[in-house]
Amino acid sequence: MDQWVYGELAVLSLMVFGLFGIAMAQKNRANQVLIAGQTQISELRRHTIIRLEHENAELKSMLRAHKGQLAHLSRLLESKW
């Protein structure tokens, strides 16, 4: 083979390795973005669960209060009869 062919092959191999390096860097960046997104989703889920548990506790408290009022009204009605 001619000398220039070896030079061209060397340049081509450097370009391939360069592209491989760029592809790996993009893959790593995509993984970082994915992990960051998953972390944000986990935080949103955690905050949503906390908010729902708080709301659930409030609703249970309201239900107990209404049950108490209902029992009181039932006793009042029974005493009137």
TORBA-367674 format. One record per residue (C-alpha): x, y, z; residue number from 1; residue in three letters. Coordinates in steps of 0.1 Angstrom, whole numbers. Layout:
% residues N
+-------+-------+-------+------+--------+
|  east | north |    up | fimi | tidren |
+-------+-------+-------+------+--------+
|     X |     Y |     Z |  NUM |    ALA |
...
+-------+-------+-------+------+--------+
//
This chain:
% residues 81
+-------+-------+-------+------+--------+
|  east | north |    up | fimi | tidren |
+-------+-------+-------+------+--------+
|     0 |     0 |     0 |    1 |    MET |
|    11 |    35 |    -6 |    2 |    ASP |
|    22 |    57 |    23 |    3 |    GLN |
|    -7 |    81 |    20 |    4 |    TRP |
|   -31 |    52 |    26 |    5 |    VAL |
|   -17 |    46 |    60 |    6 |    TYR |
|   -20 |    83 |    68 |    7 |    GLY |
|   -56 |    83 |    57 |    8 |    GLU |
|   -63 |    52 |    78 |    9 |    LEU |
|   -47 |    69 |   108 |   10 |    ALA |
|   -68 |   100 |   103 |   11 |    VAL |
|   -99 |    79 |    98 |   12 |    LEU |
|   -93 |    59 |   130 |   13 |    SER |
|   -88 |    91 |   150 |   14 |    LEU |
|  -120 |   104 |   136 |   15 |    MET |
|  -138 |    72 |   146 |   16 |    VAL |
|  -124 |    73 |   181 |   17 |    PHE |
|  -133 |   110 |   183 |   18 |    GLY |
|  -169 |   102 |   174 |   19 |    LEU |
|  -170 |    73 |   198 |   20 |    PHE |
|  -158 |    97 |   226 |   21 |    GLY |
|  -185 |   122 |   216 |   22 |    ILE |
|  -211 |    95 |   216 |   23 |    ALA |
|  -200 |    83 |   251 |   24 |    MET |
|  -200 |   119 |   264 |   25 |    ALA |
|  -236 |   123 |   251 |   26 |    GLN |
|  -246 |    90 |   266 |   27 |    LYS |
|  -232 |   100 |   300 |   28 |    ASN |
|  -250 |   134 |   298 |   29 |    ARG |
|  -283 |   117 |   289 |   30 |    ALA |
|  -278 |    93 |   319 |   31 |    ASN |
|  -272 |   123 |   342 |   32 |    GLN |
|  -303 |   141 |   329 |   33 |    VAL |
|  -323 |   109 |   333 |   34 |    LEU |
|  -311 |   104 |   369 |   35 |    ILE |
|  -319 |   140 |   377 |   36 |    ALA |
|  -354 |   136 |   362 |   37 |    GLY |
|  -360 |   104 |   382 |   38 |    GLN |
|  -348 |   122 |   414 |   39 |    THR |
|  -373 |   150 |   407 |   40 |    GLN |
|  -401 |   125 |   401 |   41 |    ILE |
|  -393 |   108 |   434 |   42 |    SER |
|  -393 |   141 |   453 |   43 |    GLU |
|  -427 |   150 |   437 |   44 |    LEU |
|  -441 |   116 |   446 |   45 |    ARG |
|  -428 |   120 |   482 |   46 |    ARG |
|  -444 |   155 |   485 |   47 |    HIS |
|  -476 |   142 |   470 |   48 |    THR |
|  -478 |   113 |   494 |   49 |    ILE |
|  -471 |   136 |   524 |   50 |    ILE |
|  -498 |   161 |   511 |   51 |    ARG |
|  -523 |   133 |   506 |   52 |    LEU |
|  -516 |   118 |   540 |   53 |    GLU |
|  -522 |   152 |   556 |   54 |    HIS |
|  -554 |   157 |   536 |   55 |    GLU |
|  -565 |   122 |   546 |   56 |    ASN |
|  -559 |   130 |   583 |   57 |    ALA |
|  -580 |   162 |   580 |   58 |    GLU |
|  -608 |   143 |   562 |   59 |    LEU |
|  -608 |   116 |   589 |   60 |    LYS |
|  -610 |   143 |   616 |   61 |    SER |
|  -639 |   160 |   598 |   62 |    MET |
|  -657 |   126 |   595 |   63 |    LEU |
|  -653 |   120 |   632 |   64 |    ARG |
|  -667 |   154 |   640 |   65 |    ALA |
|  -697 |   149 |   617 |   66 |    HIS |
|  -703 |   114 |   632 |   67 |    LYS |
|  -702 |   130 |   667 |   68 |    GLY |
|  -727 |   157 |   655 |   69 |    GLN |
|  -749 |   130 |   640 |   70 |    LEU |
|  -749 |   110 |   672 |   71 |    ALA |
|  -757 |   141 |   692 |   72 |    HIS |
|  -786 |   149 |   668 |   73 |    LEU |
|  -799 |   114 |   670 |   74 |    SER |
|  -799 |   115 |   708 |   75 |    ARG |
|  -818 |   148 |   707 |   76 |    LEU |
|  -844 |   134 |   684 |   77 |    LEU |
|  -848 |   102 |   705 |   78 |    GLU |
|  -852 |   123 |   737 |   79 |    SER |
|  -879 |   144 |   720 |   80 |    LYS |
|  -900 |   114 |   712 |   81 |    TRP |
+-------+-------+-------+------+--------+
//
